[in-house]
Amino acid sequence: MSVVLSTEDVGASRKAVTIEVPLPAVEAELQRVVKMYAQQVRLPGFRKGKTPAAIVRKRFRSEIDQEVLERLIPRYWKQAQAEQSIEPLLQPTVGDVQLKDGEPLVFTATVDVRPEVEVSSNRDFDLPDSEVLVGDAEVESFIERLREQQADWDPTERPAARGDQVHLKIREATSAPSETAETAEASRESAAGSGAEESGDADEAASDDWQDLTIEVGQEGLWEELSLAVTGLEKGRTAGFERQEPQAPQAEGAEPQMRTRKFDLEVLEVRERRLGELDDAAAKALGFDTVAELQKRVHDSLLAEKRRERSREREQKMLEQLVERHPMELPERVVEAEVQSMARDYAESLQQRGVDLQNAGIDWKDLFERMKPQAERRVHARLAVDAVAAHDGVAVSEEELEHALAQIARSQKQSTVAVRAALDRDGRLQELRQQMRREKTVRLLLGEDADLTRDDHTHEHSHDHDHDHDHDHDHGHHHDHSHHHDHSDHDHSHDHDAVPRAGGDEAQVEEPARADEDPSTP
């Protein structure tokens, strides 16, 4: 017997499904919930577990009704979804709930679905196909950066220059007079996390506390004001510098105000980098037996990274053309959910870099608006790929799914059975299968091997199908909050979903840490 009373289109990609839960099912669930409450509650005049069901029902009516709804609505929505072959893009919004004594439960689930798309038969794409090469100069430059990280430092009496290591002591001299006690405390914590010593008070008096600090002058991720302040200073010399930073608006909707932070410093020692000859001994210090082995491994590593970048570039170009061939009206709620997801990722990345979000002066409303075009591109690309997958009958085999689950299990040191059960319990197994189908479809569109059980794929797909490199969310906040070298990883995953991807076990030469992207870009 169908539980769906009616299905109505309420937009280009929204459906309102009215569902009826049979009265016997409602009454049976109601009895179970009342019994559960009766066993747990204690009411005056009754021993625990001995309160009559009618009294429990009357006393806890609203709580019991809510529990019944929370049990029945998901169950019967799932049944209706199967009956109507609905593939929702998001969890439905539930409304018009009617739960009355002696009557069936009726509710309406409004859900976003994939818009109808006329799939193009054109599968020819204009993609870059030039050969990927690595030159000797690139290998030498890479090795030089590796050696610089392993270099020794010798004290020098000359003034500090860019590239030198400087040991200094530093303190924050002033705090903004307009700060409250709370924001002053947050400012001190920020300064401490940045390598600058906390100031004692939020007034014009400089703190007597100094903090020792060692920096590399001009290092990416280091405050430029600090680099400029120490450049040209010899051991024993002092200097001061100022830094402009936004502070949180005092009222909602107000423009962020800038504050000036002032610092004092004294140079304790200047050191210059000492690099020896590049010989087998130097190669051994980097973990290789000979210079030739080091050069080959670096060459191979750079070539592999260039090939991955070329694959990402080809995928991005293909998706751009695929989107152009498949115009559609995007589900607004899905776009909004994507913006929220991007904003959460951005906030988490800032917090991982030590940024105090409450005092960062970020205009979140403006940020959401600036993220929206990128979110629309992501959603459009995903839906276009899904449309092609459905049209072409692309499917993920059980063998491919098991292979993916085994990879996850290995990475989490769990059994495949446990991983499958956990994903299925959380409703994420279908999401994993959907992500894998997208990857398979993208590979087919690119003319690549689409067997997801192979471990020798070098193509790293963005299962979010975005790959935007415009990084259009730079608010001018570098947010490094660190006088130390900011050797954060700067994730180059380009919005990859967490779909398991096979990878070889061959050792890789890691890129020397550097801050070559603005960490404020999500």
Secondary structure, DSSP 8 states (H G I E B T S, - for coil): ---EEEEEEEETTEEEEEEEE-HHHHHHHHHHHHHHHHHH---TTS-TT-S-HHHHHHHTHHHHHHHHHHHHHHHHHHHHHHHHT--BSS--EEEEEE--TTS-EEEEEEEEB----------------------HHHHHHHHHHHHHHH-EEEEESS---TT-EEEEEEEEEE--TT--HHHHHHHHHHHHHHTS---SSSSSS--S--EEEEEETT-TTS-HHHHHHHTT--TT-EEEEEEEEEE--SSTT---EEEEEEEEEEEEEEEEEE----SHHHHHHTT-SSHHHHHHHHHHHHHHHHHHHHHHHHHHHHHHHHHHHS-----HHHHHHHHHHHHHHHHHHHHHTT--GGGS---HHHHHHHHHHHHHHHHHHHHHHHHHHHHHT----HHHHHHHHHHHHHHHT--HHHHHHHHHHTT-HHHHHHHHHHHHHHHHHTT----TT-S-------TT-----------S------SS----------S--S------------------S-TT--
